[in-house]
């Protein structure tokens, strides 16, 4: 069994919406409901912890249930994950960005199984573009794309291990860019890569909205 932390406390300012992007509605459902429902489908998922903005608690209160818990996020993503972990109880926790609306249950289970085996796992896709290091708009180095992967979510962690590394990160006032990165830095464990799909999109910019609507409406299982 695993718990899920669904991160929903961002602002989504790059979308130019006047609401939190995960509360954008597509066909009478909030965006976050699509990944939420994928986790709820799974008998292996013990509970889902919604990490939300304080000013949206009233809006989200109707979703509270024995299987859906709600807590308030922190200043940064890492703080929000830490708040969610306080309500987690399973040995394995999957952390997912609610703005990744097109996650599917097979990929969720693949991350869960890999986390059981390796303690830390992350859904990722291989980079196909050429990536360069740039300074002052000058390309100074080309990276070997055969070695590069783009991290997605969910990211799976052993709960006790994560609690240990988050304590060390707080002591150093260190903020990582993702969850498994903290364990790389402080836990001496290499995250297991779980190959994902290119359509596990994250709604980030205004231009992503029409693609989001098209993908959701093309699905037969929502």
BATIBA-638831 format. One record per residue (C-alpha): residue in three letters; y, x negated, z. Coordinates in steps of 0.2 Angstrom, whole numbers, padded with zeros to 4 digits, always signed. Layout:
REM BATIBA-638831
alaYXZ...
REM end
This chain:
REM BATIBA-638831
unk+0000+0000+0000unk+0018-0005-0003unk+0035+0001+0002unk+0049+0001-0011unk+0068-0003-0008unk+0078+0006-0021unk+0095-0002-0022unk+0109+0010-0026unk+0124+0004-0017unk+0134-0005-0031unk+0149+0001-0039unk+0145+0000-0058unk+0163-0004-0062unk+0158-0012-0079unk+0153+0005-0085unk+0170+0012-0084unk+0163+0028-0075unk+0173+0036-0061unk+0156+0038-0051unk+0143+0026-0046unk+0132+0023-0061unk+0116+0028-0053unk+0124+0045-0050unk+0127+0048-0068unk+0117+0063-0074unk+0106+0063-0089unk+0098+0080-0092unk+0102+0087-0075unk+0095+0072-0066unk+0104+0058-0058unk+0100+0041-0066unk+0091+0034-0050unk+0079+0049-0050unk+0070+0042-0065unk+0064+0026-0057unk+0062+0035-0040unk+0050+0047-0048unk+0040+0033-0056unk+0037+0026-0038unk+0034+0043-0031unk+0020+0045-0044unk+0010+0031-0036unk-0002+0034-0022unk+0000+0015-0018unk+0018+0018-0014unk+0019+0022+0005unk+0038+0026+0005unk+0054+0023-0004unk+0070+0017+0005unk+0086+0022-0004unk+0100+0009+0000unk+0116+0019-0003unk+0135+0018-0001unk+0141+0026+0015unk+0153+0038+0005unk+0138+0045-0004unk+0127+0049+0010unk+0131+0067+0010unk+0127+0068-0009unk+0110+0060-0006unk+0105+0068+0010unk+0095+0082+0001unk+0083+0068-0006unk+0078+0063+0012unk+0059+0067+0016unk+0045+0060+0025unk+0042+0048+0010unk+0060+0045+0006unk+0071+0036+0019unk+0090+0032+0017unk+0100+0018+0024unk+0117+0011+0020unk+0120-0004+0010unk+0129-0020+0014unk+0143-0030+0006unk+0132-0039-0006unk+0115-0035-0014unk+0106-0047-0002unk+0114-0038+0013unk+0108-0021+0005unk+0090-0028+0004unk+0091-0034+0022unk+0096-0017+0027unk+0082-0009+0018unk+0069-0021+0025unk+0073-0014+0042unk+0065+0002+0037unk+0050-0006+0028unk+0034-0007+0037unk+0021-0011+0024unk+0016-0030+0021unk+0022-0029+0003unk+0039-0023-0002unk+0044-0020-0020unk+0063-0021-0023unk+0070-0012-0038unk+0088-0009-0045unk+0090+0009-0047unk+0100+0006-0063unk+0084+0000-0071unk+0080+0018-0076unk+0066+0015-0088unk+0053+0006-0077unk+0035+0012-0079unk+0021+0014-0066unk+0010+0001-0075unk+0023-0013-0073unk+0026-0007-0055unk+0007-0009-0051unk+0006-0025-0060unk+0020-0032-0049unk+0011-0025-0033unk-0006-0033-0038unk+0002-0050-0041unk+0012-0049-0025unk-0004-0045-0015unk-0012-0061-0023unk+0003-0073-0023unk+0015-0066-0009unk+0030-0066-0022unk+0030-0059-0039unk+0043-0054-0052unk+0044-0044-0068unk+0052-0054-0081unk+0053-0056-0100unk+0053-0072-0111unk+0069-0077-0118unk+0070-0076-0137unk+0088-0082-0139unk+0094-0100-0139unk+0103-0103-0123unk+0116-0117-0121unk+0126-0124-0106unk+0144-0122-0110unk+0160-0130-0102unk+0177-0125-0107unk+0170-0116-0122unk+0161-0131-0128unk+0142-0131-0129unk+0136-0147-0120unk+0117-0144-0119unk+0103-0133-0127unk+0090-0127-0115unk+0071-0126-0120unk+0069-0108-0122unk+0050-0110-0121unk+0053-0113-0102unk+0065-0098-0100unk+0062-0081-0093unk+0074-0067-0089unk+0071-0059-0072unk+0070-0040-0070unk+0065-0029-0056unk+0054-0024-0047unk+0053-0040-0037unk+0038-0040-0025unk+0039-0050-0008unk+0028-0052+0007unk+0039-0043+0020unk+0036-0056+0034unk+0040-0070+0023unk+0056-0062+0016unk+0062-0059+0034unk+0059-0077+0038unk+0069-0083+0023unk+0083-0071+0024unk+0086-0077+0042unk+0088-0095+0035unk+0099-0089+0021unk+0110-0081+0034unk+0111-0096+0044unk+0117-0106+0029unk+0128-0092+0023unk+0119-0093+0006unk+0118-0079-0006unk+0105-0080-0020unk+0106-0070-0037unk+0089-0062-0034unk+0076-0059-0021unk+0063-0071-0026unk+0076-0084-0028unk+0078-0084-0009unk+0059-0087-0007unk+0060-0101-0019unk+0074-0110-0010unk+0068-0107+0008unk+0050-0101+0008unk+0042-0115-0002unk+0032-0102-0013unk+0034-0101-0032unk+0036-0083-0038unk+0022-0077-0049unk+0029-0071-0066unk+0023-0054-0072unk+0027-0052-0090unk+0037-0036-0093unk+0044-0026-0107unk+0060-0028-0116unk+0064-0009-0114unk+0066-0011-0095unk+0085-0009-0097unk+0098-0010-0084unk+0113+0001-0086unk+0127-0011-0084unk+0141-0008-0097unk+0149+0007-0105unk+0140+0004-0121unk+0123+0005-0112unk+0126+0024-0108unk+0121+0031-0125unk+0106+0020-0126unk+0101+0026-0109unk+0102+0044-0114unk+0092+0041-0130unk+0078+0032-0121unk+0077+0045-0107unk+0077+0059-0119unk+0063+0051-0130unk+0051+0050-0115unk+0038+0063-0113unk+0034+0060-0095unk+0051+0064-0087
REM end
